[in-house]
Amino acid sequence: MTLESDWKRGDFTISTDPRYLDLAMISRFLGEEAYWSRGRTAEQVRRSIDNSAMCFGIYTGALSEATPHQVGFARLVSDMTTFAWLCDVFVLPEARGQGLGAWLVSLAAETVRANGIRRVLLATRDAHALYARYGFEPLAEPQRWMSLQVQALAGP
């Protein structure tokens, strides 16, 4: 099964083809605007995308254009078999209010279900209702989960 797919709705397309990703826009948004990733460098964004199982881009216009205009993004960190983490989900302010975030999350949820992935995690500060529409819920047993917060080492 190929992991690259395109979905069209009105003037928008969601694609998992990494050739269309606008790394400069994604880096700028994640590094400067997103509360969860402020300060992330362009190199860190590039590496995170390169090492993710799948990335979703939302675009206006035709994907056949040399550089389609990207207005949203999400990525799945996963083994594509048992576990996935949905992260870095955003729609640019100029494209919000059109249901694009909901469409993006629904396609990501559909993709993990189609691959038989049993557990998908995400973290959000303010979009619980959006994710709940697609089956996400608080951890049933949060006491079983642990995390390791690793602080970046200072430079030389």
C-alpha positions in Angstrom: 0.0 0.0 0.0 1.4 3.4 -1.0 1.4 6.0 1.7 1.1 8.9 -0.8 -2.5 10.0 -1.4 -4.4 13.2 -2.5 -7.9 14.3 -1.5 -9.7 17.2 -3.1 -12.5 19.4 -1.7 -13.5 22.6 -3.5 -10.4 24.7 -4.1 -8.3 22.7 -1.6 -6.3 19.6 -1.8 -4.7 17.5 1.0 -1.7 15.5 -0.1 0.8 13.2 1.6 3.3 13.7 -1.2 6.4 15.3 0.5 7.5 16.9 -2.7 4.8 19.6 -2.3 5.7 20.6 1.3 6.7 24.2 1.8 9.4 23.8 4.3 10.0 27.5 4.7 6.3 28.2 5.6 6.1 25.2 7.9 9.4 26.2 9.7 8.2 29.8 10.0 4.9 28.8 11.5 6.2 26.2 13.9 9.2 28.2 15.0 7.5 31.6 15.4 3.7 31.1 15.9 2.8 27.7 17.3 2.7 27.6 21.1 4.0 24.1 21.2 7.0 24.5 19.1 8.1 28.2 19.4 11.9 28.4 18.9 12.1 25.2 16.8 14.7 25.8 14.0 14.3 25.2 10.3 16.8 22.4 10.5 14.8 20.7 13.4 11.6 21.0 11.3 13.3 19.5 8.3 14.7 16.6 10.3 11.3 16.0 12.0 9.6 15.9 8.6 12.3 13.6 7.1 11.9 11.2 10.1 8.1 11.1 10.2 6.1 8.3 8.7 3.7 10.6 6.9 3.1 14.3 6.5 -0.2 15.9 5.3 -0.2 19.3 3.5 -3.2 21.4 2.7 -2.9 23.3 -0.5 -4.9 25.8 -2.6 -4.7 25.6 -6.3 -3.6 22.7 -8.5 -0.8 20.4 -7.2 0.5 20.3 -10.8 1.8 23.8 -10.2 5.5 24.1 -9.5 4.9 25.5 -6.1 1.3 25.0 -4.8 0.3 27.4 -2.0 0.3 25.5 1.3 -2.1 26.6 4.0 -1.9 23.7 6.5 0.1 20.8 7.8 0.1 17.8 10.1 2.5 14.9 10.6 2.4 11.3 11.9 5.3 9.9 13.8 4.7 6.2 13.5 5.8 2.7 12.8 2.6 2.5 10.7 1.7 -0.8 12.4 1.0 -0.4 16.1 1.5 3.2 17.2 1.3 6.8 15.9 1.6 10.3 17.3 -0.3 13.0 15.5 1.5 16.3 15.9 2.3 19.7 14.5 -1.3 20.1 13.2 -2.1 23.6 12.0 -4.0 25.7 9.4 -2.7 29.2 8.6 -4.9 32.0 10.0 -5.9 33.2 6.5 -7.4 29.7 5.7 -9.1 29.1 9.0 -12.9 28.9 9.4 -13.4 26.7 6.3 -13.4 23.3 8.1 -9.8 22.5 6.8 -8.5 21.5 10.3 -11.4 19.1 10.8 -10.9 17.7 7.3 -7.2 17.2 8.0 -7.8 15.5 11.3 -10.5 13.2 9.8 -8.1 12.1 7.0 -5.3 11.5 9.5 -7.7 9.4 11.6 -8.9 7.6 8.5 -5.3 6.8 7.5 -4.3 5.3 10.8 -7.4 3.2 10.9 -6.8 2.0 7.3 -3.3 0.9 8.4 -4.6 -1.0 11.5 -2.7 1.2 13.9 -4.1 0.5 17.4 -3.1 3.6 19.3 -2.7 7.2 18.3 -1.7 9.9 20.7 -1.7 13.7 20.5 -1.3 16.6 22.8 -3.4 19.8 22.6 -3.9 22.8 24.8 -7.1 24.1 23.2 -8.6 21.8 20.5 -10.0 18.9 22.5 -13.5 19.3 21.0 -12.1 19.1 17.4 -10.1 15.9 18.1 -13.0 14.3 20.1 -15.2 14.3 17.0 -12.7 11.8 15.5 -12.5 9.5 18.5 -9.7 11.0 20.5 -10.3 11.0 24.2 -8.3 11.6 27.4 -6.0 8.8 28.4 -8.0 6.1 30.2 -5.1 5.4 32.5 -2.7 8.3 32.5 -0.9 6.9 35.5 0.5 4.1 33.2 2.1 6.7 30.9 5.4 8.4 31.5 7.5 10.9 29.7 11.1 11.9 29.6 11.6 15.7 29.2 15.2 16.1 27.8 16.6 19.6 28.0 18.7 20.6 25.1 22.4 20.8 25.9 24.0 24.2 25.8 26.4 24.8 22.9 30.2 24.7 23.4 
